[in-house]
Every structure is written in C-alpha cells, then in structure tokens.
C-alpha cells in the first residue's frame, strides 16, 4: 500500500513487533505454559505478551485513543471517538497445537465505524491492510474478491461451535444445506484470516456466529474494501461487531449464499 496513513503505519509497526515474539514462542510451542480460559479455549503466555507489546506501541503513539483487546480490560480514551480493537493472537488453538495458521488483528474504529485494519500472518509474512475508501491490500498487491458465480465451484469457510459453546445443531444444519451446493467448506480456526482470504479471492464466502468484536474488526473492513458484502447473520442491518455474527461473500453470490444459510 503506497500511501498508508500515519495511523496505518503505526498499526503495521505494532503487528510486526508483536510477531517477532510470537514467532519465537511458536518455535517452542511445546514449552509454553498454558492456562485454561474455558472449555476448548486456551490463552497462552505468548498471547498476553503480544497484547502487551501491541498496547505499548499503539498507546505510545496515540495515547488518547481507547482500547478493546481480547486479553485485557477495555480502556476508554480521552478521545471518545477513536478506539483500537485488537486480537493479539487470532487462532490461539492452532498456535498451541503447532498449526501454522494464526494472525495478529488490529482495527481502528472512529465513531463506531472501522476506518483502518491490519491482519498480519507472520508465518507467511502476509500483511493484509485497508483504510476506509482506499481499497484492500496484501503486502503491495491490491486485493479483489473472487468473481465466481457458480456456487458448485465455490469454497467457503465457517466456524463450528466446540466445547461448551451453543449452536452446534444449527451449525450442522447450515452445513447440511450448503455442502451439496458447493466445492467445500473449511473450518480453519482464525476468523480474521477467513475474512482476509475472502478479500483475497481465496475463499468465496464466510459465515460464523458467536464472534467477538476483536475477531472481526479489521477483517470486516478489509473484506468490504476488497468488494465483499458483509451483513449480520440474523439481523442484516446490525453491525457484526455488535451482534457477533456475520455473512460475507462476493457481491455476485451473496444473495444466494445468504438464502441457503438463513434456513
């Protein structure tokens, strides 16, 4: 992205700095001390360290902005209109099992609207970035959603409830409706990357429920700026950052995709 704003450059710098520690820890993942947050959901020392690094970097550069992070308490800012929304390690379970599919997600919100987003996959050195009205980028390449229109050729992603989470039967029903009509559904374990992959045209669509704002804040903007349509799953007009559910797909297939899922 050639004309990145000062804020976006700050976000990129913070993501790269946090990534250095995460990559070191990923190389020694079996030695990490892990504490349980809830059934099937783990938080590692690496996760907490990464959030501390990102918070330090962002708050030093923009001390007046608010903060919402997965691993710490929300912090209101002196500027009530701007807020960082951060997941320091999206795909924690993948990380702890040695699966190289996880990312750092940093979003900037202005008056309840996302205006900048960064999703960084350090394993592949893929930096997905976007600013409102400026398009979406992967490193220096402009992104555009896929232009497929035949659903049987399409690849989708979702999240399936695990552990004590509710909604498994509904999720299985959605899969039952969609699977015969498409080329496959992936459950990759990192919502931010699912959205980034829709933006890049690698996936044709993505849906999930039970999400948190930090899971999707950056990804929703990146997907939209690449040409995707994004709606709340049950309440299309409600922001996914509020409802925690979404449907995302290229504009050519969105209506049919949503119709199949909203059973």
Helices and strands as residue ranges (DSSP letters): H 6-27, G 29-31, E 34-38, E 41-44, H 45-61, E 66-69, E 82-90, H 92-96, E 103-110, E 113-121, E 126-131, E 136-138, E 141-142, G 151-153, E 155-158, H 168-179, E 184-186, H 191-199, E 205-208, H 213-225, E 228-231, H 240-243, E 246-250, H 254-261
